[in-house]
């Protein structure tokens, strides 16, 4: 029988990736290499940053997995060099540091993701698959990307005070076993923060299990969380341990926890109090050692008042609340985030485009109701549709180009509408400071050229720079 050539041609070809592993500890090199080769990829080793940079300059790699603290150039230098290459090679960093600041700095340098030592092999596979899929989404790697694999830790990118305060909370709570309630709008990175807490906890080598409570059918929510015996209900032929047992020794994230059916909320409270689960259809009770993190984009206190969420469960989950800032509350981080997503999109599409300064300012003035996720998706679309090397203001979607809801509110406040609590002066000052900072950057610090771009005279610009404390000599 003749082979079905046409059908074979239509099938996606599995591609083995070339991965550079960089670490000054031979046991780590050996462990990472073992996982990479088990996934069907090719591995090359470098024992310090200098060797890695030399290899990157002479050979092509699909991914770099690098330690941070090494002699002869550290991992930060490796990440920066990988990002500067025409191929913009993605990098995953390894760190034995107990400091979340190191991981954030690596993300700022352009790392795709990070892993904390000692390594969890399953987590390494997940992150490598995710990095390769993001870098070349149309190629089918030899290891399928796990369902639900998280995207790059982009929510950590930025230096705004509000983000730093959030990460300080994470730094303090991660080493403990406390229950954490993550609050914030959709797209702010609640699962990213949950994974960060797990990675820097004593449970880091244990499993991290995330459950989308909103996606659980009411009839199956109890079984999914707490398990069931074989034959516990009609059509059931297999026993299931449940997510609490799957996460035993590790961390369980209950995402959209406020969406759980009211009856299941009571059973969840009992499990949190007793640290034990009773699968449906079983008489025995099983003890579990599972740390619980919960997340919601709702106001749980309002739901308690409305009778939609149990007050006792809220108090049990709300041991350490962490509120993630909306993107509109950290506008100074938007240019760096946009450039990060631009780099990833250019890598995937093979294009080489950039944002104009005016476009970046415009992005900062938008409200971003979908937060970081909305920005990421929009940048991807802009790169795909770009016909020139520069994305300008006119290339942005019309709803981004028009004045944001926040600016419209400021205009309304200027009319003296009673009951408004908008700080007009502070809002306008932030906008003015943003425009001046971008103009100064575009002019390489030259005040005369920046003033011309802003339509100001040089003296006025200098006065404004003095007022915000950023004046520097030409």
LUMDOPA-531374 format. One record per atom (N, C-alpha, C): residue in one letter; x negated, y, z. Coordinates in steps of 0.001 Angstrom, whole numbers, plus 500000, padded with zeros to 6 digits. Atoms other than C-alpha are relative to their C-alpha. Layout:
! residues N
AXYZ;...
//
This chain:
! residues 474
X499151498809500000;X500000500000500000;X499115501242500000;X500783498771500084;X498689503457499052;X500231500841501258;X499802499134498839;X498083505769502013;X500832501217499649;X499158498824500206;X500532508623502387;X499142501248500144;X500949498891499961;X498029511338501452;X500700501310500322;X499299498739499784;X500609514109501376;X500417500149501453;X499581499944498607;X501934513215504831;X498809500240500922;X501196499806499193;X498382512998506211;X499548501456499950;X500455498619500159;X497571516424504832;X500857500968500802;X499103499095499283;X500610517901506549;X499823499934501505;X500194500149498560;X499523516640509961;X498877500912500487;X501086499160499476;X497473519051512110;X498796499159500367;X501213500761499756;X493879517876512285;X499459500318501381;X500578499801498683;X492431517350515717;X498549500467499859;X501306499377500142;X489328519457516172;X499250499927501325;X500862500019498809;X486507518827518630;X499312501356500115;X500610498688499779;X485245522080520134;X498553499835500437;X501374499936499513;X481607523021520788;X500000500936501206;X499903499255498746;X481308524175524399;X498631500094500654;X501268499752499318;X478282525737526078;X500252500049501506;X499857500053498545;X477956524882529786;X498749500620500619;X501126499261499426;X475768527189531900;X500070499923501526;X500049500070498539;X474757526441535500;X498583499614500404;X501351500327499546;X471519526262537493;X499993498787500935;X499914501196499170;X472736523216539444;X500261498780499112;X499816501169500865;X472221519904537554;X501249499180500300;X498778500770499753;X475066518094539385;X501257500653499414;X498846499301500568;X477518520784538263;X500009499854498485;X500095500200501447;X476264520603534684;X500507498616499612;X499616501376500307;X476708516847534742;X501509499797500167;X498568500168499751;X480214517025536229;X500841500677498918;X499244499273501018;X481450519668533772;X499853499317498645;X500239500685501273;X479842517860530833;X500863498741499902;X499198501217500012;X481601514639531834;X501449500275499645;X498607499656500287;X485018516321531784;X500151500443498549;X499932499479501374;X484307518134528494;X499945498853498990;X500142501106500952;X483201514941526741;X501165499031500084;X498798500826499886;X486144512973528130;X501160500607499216;X498960499316500773;X488356515568526453;X499761499881498499;X500301500164501415;X486651514740523152;X499226501133499381;X500746498856500511;X484586517909522856;X498495499761500106;X501458500066499959;X480855518446522310;X499484501017501020;X500534499120498955;X478851519919525187;X498517500247499788;X501417499644499985;X475528521764525217;X499716500725501305;X500305499475498680;X473793522754528452;X498958501119499945;X501024498975499757;X471841525817529591;X499889500145501507;X500216500006498551;X470283526080533046;X499939501386500618;X499910498641499457;X470371529879533388;X500573500930498944;X499372499053500897;X471797533007531835;X499168500333498776;X500867499665501137;X468792533751529649;X500066498919498926;X499867501096500963;X468928530305528015;X501350500055499290;X498661499944500585;X472656530714527475;X500111501110498952;X499933498882500944;X472306534131525805;X499211499681498738;X500785500410501171;X469562532740523531;X500784499015499145;X499211500972500753;X471835529843522567;X501152500681499267;X498884499292500629;X474737532196521854;X499546500802498788;X500507499199501111;X472532534290519574;X499601499152498798;X500479500843501093;X471400531306517514;X501022498969499527;X499030501029500360;X474422528972517477;X501414500503500248;X498593499641499831;X478208529150517290;X500668499037500972;X499267500814499029;X480363527920520177;X501460500452500020;X498579499676499871;X484104527761520683;X500347500508501396;X499715499631498623;X483901528303524438;X498722499940500814;X501103500023499038;X481427529094527227;X500591499769501387;X499639500221498594;X481814527693530746;X498752500317500807;X501234499520499373;X479356529578532955;X500155500281501492;X500104499603498594;X478347529925536577;X499806501511500051;X500202498560499857;X478245533485537921;X498623500337500550;X501246499646499327;X475230533557540237;X498879499068499562;X501109500789500540;X472105532355538395;X498773500887499847;X501209499220500299;X468467533421537922;X499916500323498515;X500261499671501413;X467246535021534679;X501283500314499241;X498721499550500546;X470503536790533792;X501146499220500653;X498883500669499327;X473713536074535670;X501153499746499036;X498858500353500836;X477075534895534413;X500726501193499427;X499361498804500537;X478381538429533994;X499363500399498673;X500708499675501243;X475693539059531353;X500373499013498899;X499610501016500988;X476626535785529622;X501394500308499447;X498637499685500431;X480304536757529517;X500006501203499073;X500032498795500840;X479536540211528138;X499407499704498635;X500623500328501281;X477235538779525451;X500944499176499138;X499062500822500755;X479812536183524434;X501109500859499393;X498920499140500489;X482438538895524092;X499504500930498889;X500538499084501007;X480107541114521989;X499792499330498647;X500227500714501247;X479621538407519363;X501148500232499026;X498910499834500976;X481577538724516103;X501159499043500243;X498949500984499740;X483480535559517080;X500728500240501307;X499411499710498681;X484284537035520528;X500254498706500772;X499892501306499365;X483609533650522109;X500594500117501400;X499403499919498664;X485888533133525141;X499108499344501045;X500819500540498913;X484289532388528505;X500863499722501223;X499397500360498716;X485460530630531653;X498875500024501021;X501062499883499000;X483486531438534802;X500238499053501166;X499985500828498799;X482621529164537726;X499402500818501125;X500560499260498888;X482037530632541135;X500125499201501290;X499967500598498665;X481125529289544551;X500213501087501035;X499824498867499098;X481666532747546032;X501364499949500668;X498715499923499294;X484360533224548631;X500687501336499737;X499475498662500255;X485016536706547204;X500868500023498750;X499109499820501143;X488005537337544986;X499467501116499108;X500538498881500781;X486178540508543900;X499121499509498863;X500850500541501062;X483691538386541914;X500842499544498806;X499137500482501082;X486500536779539933;X500640501166499249;X499418498824500644;X488124540133539285;X498957500693499134;X501070499380500794;X484777541562538129;X499735499200498725;X500206500839501182;X484370538592535772;X501107500241498969;X498905499691500917;X487803539306534308;X499788501353499339;X500275498681500564;X486830542951533858;X498931499913498916;X501075500162500974;X483721541790531984;X500474499288498734;X499454500635501198;X485933539849529578;X500228498514500114;X499777501437499847;X486221536342531043;X501461499661499743;X498639500463500268;X489262534360529948;X500676499540501287;X499446500565498775;X489741532647533312;X498852499649500935;X501043500360499048;X487856531442536379;X500370498710500714;X499825501200499192;X487405528290538441;X499106500120501228;X500754499900498751;X486264528073542050;X499418498637500354;X500648501236499567;X483738525457543195;X500404499686501446;X500259501176500817;X483939522667544202;X501103499805498952;X499105500062501142;X485533521889540853;X501096498962500175;X498886500926500138;X488922520302540467;X500053499604498531;X500113500445501398;X488644518179537301;X501273500259499200;X498743499752500714;X492322518465536419;X500150501474499665;X499920498562500243;X492162522240536768;X499025500413498898;X500972499714501054;X489022522318534591;X500575499628498639;X499385500410501272;X490837520367531861;X501078500996499573;X498909499074500319;X493821522686532070;X499476501329499476;X500517498681500388;X491774525874531843;X499261499927498664;X500707500154501274;X489543524593529018;X500998499881498852;X498988500155501050;X492589523495526994;X500705501314499729;X499314498726500162;X494296526820527625;X499118501012499270;X500922499062500647;X491197528814526588;X499837499685498518;X500162500398501403;X490734526827523376;X501273500274499199;X498738499766500695;X494427527067522503;X500213501484499730;X499848498560500188;X494377530842522999;X499048500526498926;X501007499533500956;X491233531224520889;X500298499555498582;X499707500507501349;X492426529092517966;X501316499238500051;X498711500618499744;X496147528432518352;X500501499092498893;X499491500813501113;X496628526835514921;X499240498694499841;X500730501262500037;X494066524102515519;X500475499134501147;X499563500929498972;X495055521011517438;X498770499361500611;X501184500535499368;X492356520171519947;X500226498552500383;X499892501418499680;X491592516601520957;X500717499775501311;X499267500112498735;X493120517273524365;X501191500932499918;X498817499159500080;X496701518509524284;X500025500985501167;X499878499022498925;X497270521688526237;X501152499596500903;X498939500424499098;X499275520806529354;X501199500930499933;X498793499188499984;X502858521947529428;X499961500945501189;X499946499037498900;X503248525090531448;X498662500569500407;X501310499456499646;X499528525949531401;X500077501515500029;X499881498561499822;X499123529479532594;X499157500744498981;X500715499133500916;X497937532308530395;X498809500615500733;X501144499361499353;X494748534286531031;X500434500841501193;X499664499303498759;X494613535968534437;X499968501508499791;X500074498587500369;X495194539356532821;X500573500917501057;X499402499143498974;X497283540633535723;X498951500528500978;X501055499570499080;X494007540945537672;X499154501130499433;X500853499001500641;X492466543382535185;X500466501395500382;X499681498631499637;X492322546947536419;X499296500395501285;X500668499483498807;X490870549165539131;X500889500984500746;X499096499062499347;X493962551055540269;X500079499706501491;X499902500220498543;X494327551564544042;X501111499025500376;X498882500866499633;X497688549781544089;X499665498530499714;X500415501374500286;X496207546668542440;X498957499541501007;X501030500363499024;X493210546726544772;X500608499659501355;X499337500291498724;X495502546835547803;X500656498626499955;X499365501316500167;X497408543838546470;X498961498888500115;X501045501019499963;X494177541867545973;X499360499903501383;X500489500054498618;X493035542820549480;X500896499101500852;X499064500894499304;X496184541142550821;X499696498543499663;X500288501366500453;X495372538057548737;X498716499497500646;X501287500368499411;X491794538039550020;X500162499582501460;X499802500289498587;X493033538024553606;X500826498740500240;X499067501094499732;X495799535442553270;X499563498677499381;X500368501229500710;X494187532939550874;X499347498958500899;X500670501029499188;X491910531218553458;X500886499397501092;X499115500499498957;X494866530673555795;X500957498971499416;X498979500936500466;X497737528198555602;X501379500640500042;X498736499288499838;X500417530885555878;X500870499896498753;X499036499925501100;X503559530837553767;X500012501425499465;X500056498675500631;X503518533720551275;X501215500176499107;X498890499656500881;X506476535404549580;X499524501067499023;X500468499089501046;X505468537038546281;X501195500703499381;X498898499182500497;X507761539877545245;X499518500845498835;X500388499154501117;X507734541771541991;X500850499714498783;X499212500138501214;X509392542298538654;X499458498883499114;X500437501011500962;X509220539741535876;X498833500526499186;X501143499603500811;X505894539820534069;X498885500685500756;X501049499330499226;X503815541250536927;X498876499054500409;X501087500941499726;X501777538055537397;X500108499273501329;X499831500663498697;X503274536330540434;X499348498613500015;X500643501313500023;X502097532877539325;X498479500143499966;X501441499745500012;X498625534296538627;X499492500190501427;X500403499748498608;X498435535543542216;X500130498728500833;X499836501261499272;X499761532224543515;X498825499065499731;X501149500852500329;X497011530349541668;X498721500548500628;X501169499384499369;X494465532821543025;X499956499638501486;X499927500379498586;X495639532159546590;X499582498545500179;X500359501419499909;X495364528411545990;X498505499797499760;X501406500193500375;X491915528699544374;X499047500401501117;X500881499533498934;X490482530540547380;X500440499494501379;X499552500602498747;X492121528358550009;X499226498709500250;X500629501293499732;X490753525246551747;X500646498857499219;X499290501019500767;X493267523354549579;X499639500017498514;X500302499778501421;X491586524360546296;X499759498715499217;X500254501257500718;X490552520779545455;X501259499135499914;X498740500725500071;X494140519592545987;X500843500500498844;X499150499611501142;X497012519880543502;X500657501357500192;X499164498805500024;X498738523120542551;X501210499653499145;X498772500386500697;X502362522432541596;X500937501201499984;X499072498872500133;X504673525153540258;X501357499482499537;X498634500396500339;X508452524712540104;X500806501246499675;X499106498903500365;X510789527061538249;X501386499659500536;X498731500344499354;X513780526924540590;X501204500406499155;X498883499540500823;X515952528856538131;X500322499013498895;X499789500957501089;X515518526067535566;X500519498654500493;X499543501272499459;X516648523286537919;X501525499919499947;X498543500178499942;X520196522026537248;X500424499767501449;X499578500082498601;X522172522273540488;X500080498559500485;X499818501388499585;X522905518541540516;X498670499279500220;X501298500683499924;X519207517657540211;X498974500740500859;X500968499178499273;X517568520393542324;X499450499258501215;X500444500716498804;X517451518285545508;X499060498858499630;X500833501123500441;X516052515260543674;X498645500477499507;X501243499483500570;X513443517365541854;X499030500435501095;X500867499486498945;X512129518953545029;X499593498924501006;X500248500914498885;X512446516133547573;X499904498537499595;X500141501363500486;X512490512999545389;X501270499172500162;X498872500917499868;X514871510065545086;X499515498566499843;X500298501427500127;X514849506288545374;X500555499469498689;X499464500651501200;X515435503974542451;X501463499636500225;X498581500289499885;X519162503661541816;X500755500934500916;X499348499076499078;X519961506650544016;X501256500618499397;X498799499502500661;X522474507828541417;X500123499332498641;X499688500713501239;X524053506581538203;X498984500328498917;X500931499828501101;X521634506025535346;X498562500147500417;X501361499840499515;X518572506337537541;X499327498644500185;X500697501294499943;X516113503465537052;X498612500105500598;X501346499812499467;X512904504972538435;X500043500884501241;X500154499133498830;X511982506376541828;X499163501218499624;X500772498772500248;X510605509925541896;X499560500574501335;X500475499523498701;X508414511301544673;X500483501391500356;X499617498610499728;X509532514939544298;X498788500909500047;X501088499035500133;X507472518091544024;X499248500223501309;X500701499826498727;X506697518406547744;X498944498916500185;X500951501105499873;X505024514994547696;X498889500141498959;X501012499793501042;X503240515756544392;X498961501025500452;X500904498925499554;X501738518847546046;X499370499694501353;X500541500362498685;X500760516983549234;X498485500213500018;X501417499668499915;X497337518250550342;X499620501232499210;X500270498822500822;X497656521226548013;X501034501085500232;X499124498831499927;X499984524118547218;X501189499817499073;X498769500042500792;X503583524255545987;X500514501419499831;X499412498697500294;X504863527409544265;X501464499807499622;X498571500005500309;X508644527814544346;X500315501323499304;X499748498786500769;X509109530342541558;X501509500214499874;X498568499661500027;X512472532150541420;X500751499262501100;X499432500764498892;X513231530656544833;X501425500432500334;X498657499514499667;X516339532836545243;X501063499416499083;X499035500626500910;X517957530914542358;X500434498619500470;X499630501331499507;X518176527693544407;X501454499984500463;X498631500123499489;X521722526452545102;X500025500123501518;X499924499717498573;X522913527402548586;X499815498730500825;X500116501253499234;X523178523766549716;X498554499527500054;X501399500419500035;X519593523052548652;X499144500907500874;X500748499085499141;X518394526147550524;X499916499473501432;X499998500549498644;X519417524482553806;X499052498830500137;X500912501150499959;X517508521295552967;X498545500466499915;X501350499452500107;X514465523366551984;X499548500560501349;X500339499466498689;X514564525146555340;X499581498884500946;X500323501126499137;X514559521793557113;X498620499435499685;X501311500524500396;X511542520604555117;X498895500938500468;X501011499039499570;X509635523797555882;X499780499944501508;X500112500056498541;X510355523426559591;X499357498697500468;X500441501315499532;X509682519687559909;X498764499474499277;X501100500497500822;X506996519297557217;X500209498526499651;X499651501380500358;X508787516120556164;X501136500031498983;X498944500092501001;X510980515100553215;X500682498646500108;X499230501244500056;X513703512488552936;X500560499879498593;X499509500155501370;X514147511364549302;X501454499513499978;X498613500438500149;X517723510831548141;X500036498478499861;X499842501442500096;X518803507244548639;X499026499207500844;X500958500700499141;X516031506437551113;X500307500316501463;X499788499801498572;X516229505984554871;X498762500586500667;X501230499567499352;X512593506732555588;X499707501468499724;X500439498612500123;X511166510189556129;X498492500010499773;X501425499942500314;X507779511087554662;X499425501348500414;X500687498766499613;X505455513647556249;X499211500551498807;X500753499364501087;X503903516142553820;X499159501136500561;X500909498919499625;X500982518521554196;X499876500925498795;X499900499167501196;X501981521060551576;X500162501458500393;X499835498563499781;X501420524795551651;X501021500528499004;X498936499492500862;X504410526671550257;X499798501487499725;X499945498614500456;X504278529881548245;X501324500158499263;X498731499756500681;X507547531394547022;X499909501319499250;X500025498780500804;X508191534029544383;X501403500317499512;X498711499577500539;X511161536059543207;X499881501388499398;X499917498646500556;X511922539053541012;X501267500698500474;X498801499419499412;X515091539704543026;X499650500656501345;X500137499444498654;X515567541626546277;X500626499014500971;X499415501051499167;X515985538767548762;X500821500553501166;X499240499426498887;X517177541040551568;X501397500402499542;X498676499654500535;X520002542317549352;X500834498737499784;X499278501257500204;X520915538722548461;X500473499419501331;X499581500451498663;X521014537868552184;X501252500761500432;X498837499184499613;X523432540760552791;X501247499598499216;X498871500402500848;X525601539528549908;X500432498558500242;X499644501377499703;X525661536003551324;X499559499009498942;X500457500880501082;X523813534524548328;X498697499286500331;X501258500631499595;X520604533597550147;X499988499919501517;X499954500218498554;X520218532147553616;X499016500908500723;X500858499100499231;X518861534618556148;X498885499221500686;X501026500764499286;X517046531887558100;X498906499511499056;X501008500413500975;X515314530657554929;X499138501194499590;X500766498804500342;X514307534212554011;X498955500294501070;X500945499716498917;X512716534735557433;X498880498957500031;X501009501072499995;X510920531384557108;X498991500171498860;X500893499798501153;X509478532280553694;X499225501311500100;X500541498643500001;X508731535926554474;X498940500185501086;X501063499892498998;X505719535242556710;X499003501074499585;X500906498974500554;X503305537226554516;X500567500428498647;X499494499523501296;X505101539240551811;X498929500789499252;X500919499234500855;X503001540548548924;X500800500504498808;X499264499409501115;X504593542950546453;X499032500342498882;X500863499732501147;X503007542985543009;X500465501272499305;X499586498731500613;X502962546428541382;X500466499814498568;X499571499944501397;X504877547066538200;X498940500738499189;X501032499383500837;X502749548182535253;X500128501516499996;X499810498541499985;X504281551663535365;X499433500625501269;X500586499498498757;X502840551972538904;X498479499949499971;X501460500082500119;X499291551291537682;X499600500367498568;X500192499591501392;X499172553240534416;X498527500130499634;X501419499864500323;X495408553813534738;X499382498682499550;X500511501308500418;X494964550055534133;X500419499630498577;X499432500394501297;X496891550038530834;X498971499978498885;X500979500076501095;X494003550957528480;X499119498753500078;X500871501171499858;X491779548211529896;X500771498711499687;X499171501166500307;X494620545670529724;X500254499895498504;X499723500008501440;X495473546692526176;X498773499564499205;X501236500401500689;X491828546330525095;X499728498516500204;X500180501434499726;X491688542895526761;X500881499172499069;X499096500745500876;X494752541684524868;X499625500175498529;X500446499760501373;X493402543281521681;X498863499053499636;X501117500910500240;X490195541250521992;X500493498578499767;X499468501356500151;X492145538017522449;X500737499844498679;X499227500088501236;X494466538769519519;X499094500043498773;X500952499952501113;X491554539687517235;X499282498661499844;X500661501305500040;X489847536417518170;X500905498963499335;X499071500989500553;X492968534440517262;X500278500225498522;X499615499695501373;X493665536242513992;X498811500212499063;X501162499735500834;X490108536846512787;X499908501443499550;X500040498588500370;X490783540583512530;X499060500770500922;X500858499127499180;X488672543459513855;X500614501388500000;X499300498721499936;X490929546336514841;X499793500616501378;X500135499284498724;X490902548945517593;X501175500954500155;X498976498990499729;X493292551400519236;X499401501388499843;X500408498600499954;X493077555110518613;X500193500508501422;X499860499427498663;X492695557240521728;X501434500465500236;X498623499521499850;X496114558781521088;X500958498838500250;X499135501164499790;X497685555320520906;X499893499495501431;X500177500461498621;X496177554342524261;X500703500921500993;X499288499069499130;X497537557506525871;X501500499750499923;X498570500263500177;X500960556768524410;X500433498753500746;X499683501224499262;X500867553266525884;X500128500283501492;X499955499669498577;X500223554809529307;X501271500743500384;X498806499221499706;X503336556956529022;X501279499193499862;X498822500863500133;X505684554022528333;X500299499335501343;X499584500559498711;X507659552447531208;X499690498509500167;X500313501429499963;X506929548756530333;X500912499218500954;X499087500777499141;X510050547129531819;X499633498522500066;X500453501396499984;X508558543733530857;X498604499829500553;X501293500004499312;X505253544663532554;X498870499417499144;X501202500465500698;X501974542918531641;X500365499084498837;X499608500931501051;X503743540221529626;X500503500739498761;X499498499209501129;X505501542828527466;X498843500645499249;X501155499382500639;X502219544637526811;X499221498976499181;X500731501049500709;X500491541388525842;X500692499637498683;X499261500391501196;X503226540423523379;X499982501098498944;X499992498900500961;X503315543879521810;X498642500137499315;X501336499903500594;X499531543982521291;X499794498883498984;X500105501118500954;X499653540543519654;X500714500331498692;X499220499653501194;X502356541769517266;X499309501106499198;X500666498898500693;X500451544972516460;X498786499514499209;X501183500517500698;X497278543057515551;X500421499196498777;X499535500813501127;X499178540609513356;X500473500884498848;X499404499148501024;X500961543429511492;X499058501089499506;X500878498880500355;X497976545808511272;X499451499848498583;X500531499978501371;X496934546775507748;X498725500821499915;X501215499186499969;X494073549067508795;X499162499574501202;X500903500352498905;X491164548918511249;X500355500693501302;X499638499247498791;X492805551322513712;X501505499986500192;X498582499943499640;X496154551029515480;X500269501374500568;X499704498639499573;X497504554560515769;X501371500113500631;X498705499758499356;X500528556126517419;X501138499568499090;X498917500327500924;X502652555668514297;X500173498499499787;X499885501451500123;X501953551934514347;X500750499389501184;X499326500512498812;X503531551559517798;X501497499914499762;X498538500075500131;X507188550480518093;X500646501325500385;X499364498698499780;X509596553399518098;X500351500224501466;X499609499809498603;X510745552755521680;X498790500296500879;X501219499667499262;X507111553088522803;X499544501416499634;X500420498663500444;X506450556220520744;X500849501099500614;X499115498970499462;X509463558057522148;X499722500207501485;X500267499757498573;X509326559649525607;X500575498890500867;X499572501091499118;X509584557060528339;X501149500448500883;X498904499701499079;X512478556829530751;X499511500853501158;X500540499231498885;X510193558230533420;X499891501488499624;X500123498607500424;X509501561379531383;X501367500635499834;X498642499480500120;X513199561743530625;X500547500359501385;X499558499723498634;X513864561548534368;X499358501273500529;X500679498772499582;X511270564255534946;X500690501219499404;X499308498883500638;X513034566482532455;X501326500283500702;X498743499830499287;X516321565860534248;X499764500653501360;X500309499436498686;X514683566676537577;X499714501492499901;X500334498585500174;X513502569995536173;X501241500876499977;X498766499229500017;X517141571050535841;X500581500148501391;X499538499864498626;X517549570680539594;X501190499128500333;X498878500893499721;X519987567772539530;X499951499524501439;X500021500405498584;X520960567109543188;X499839498496500128;X500119501420499686;X519979563778544672;X498815499320499343;X501167500612500623;X516976563147542439;X498815500079500953;X501157500016499104;X513832562159544330;X498713499844499200;X501163500099500858;X511345562520541509;X499054501149500313;X501011498987499727;X508119564357542313;X499514500537498658;X500295499454501321;X507950566503539188;X498536500392499871;X501372499513500087;X504592568121539964;X499009498844499942;X500926501133499970;X502895564826540783;X500042499223498701;X499871500757501248;X504277563106537686;X499317500725498853;X500632499234501075;X503216565901535344;X498488500052500173;X501443499990499756;X499794566023537012;X499357498699499540;X500547501292500448;X499291562302536367;X499908499946498485;X500013500007501466;X500228562725532715;X498873500882499478;X501049499085500436;X497927565726532340;X498618499393500232;X501298500607499699;X495039563895534042;X499683498876499030;X500201501094500959;X495547560909531747;X499560500536498646;X500338499431501312;X495468563040528599;X498587500587500003;X501323499392499916;X492356564925529758;X498921498922500041;X500997501061499893;X490508561743530696;X499768499315498668;X500152500668501303;X491198560128527322;X499292500927498999;X500643499056500916;X490179563305525444;X498512500119500304;X501411499928499612;X486914563525527412;X499252498745499557;X500639501246500439;X486159559881526650;X499793500014498494;X500108499975501461;X486854560345522936;X498926500977499538;X501000498983500357;X484572563394522910;X498638499708500621;X501264500384499356;X481796561522524771;X499563501032501045;X500306499066498927;X482025564049527599;X499793501436499566;X500204498645500487;X481710567120525380;X501264500826500253;X498821499243499592;X484060569699526924;X500572500844498860;X499516499159501105;X484244571922523826;X500868499186499054;X499218500834500924;X485405569084521564;X501266499469500670;X498814500482499292;X487763567730524227;X501051501095500101;X499062498876499904;X489310571180524710;X500691500236498663;X499405499826501330;X489838571505520931;X501052498929499734;X499051501090500231;X491536568099520826;X501280500183500805;X498839499808499129;X493859569124523669;X500730501316499724;X499382498711500278;X494628572557522241;X499809500999501123;X500309499100498893;X493017574296525240;X498723500756499691;X501330499399500095;X490207576780525541;X499094499313501020;X500964500742499204;X487032575483527174;X500088500361501489;X499924499556498606;X487416577562530352;X501182499359500724;X498804500613499393;X490935576240530984;X499748498532500296;X500287501421499789;X489738572672530558;X499077499816501210;X500927500111498863;X486872573226533019;X500747500219501316;X499205499762498785;X489337574641535568;X500817498767500363;X499191501190499738;X491548571568535181;X499121498844500477;X500911501053499564;X488576569221535547;X499563500221501451;X500365499683498622;X487555571017538748;X501137499617500955;X498845500251499155;X491081570643540100;X500168498514500310;X499863501444499760;X491060566849539673;X498682499369500446;X501265500484499447;X487429566586540801;X499192499143499069;X500743500839500952;X486008565100537605;X499065500814499117;X500874499207500830;X483963567980536221;X498581499481500064;X501405500421500112;X480515566946534990;X499297500943499050;X500734499127500929;X477769568933533276;X499986499408498608;X500080500481501391;X477649568723529472;X498689499284499757;
//
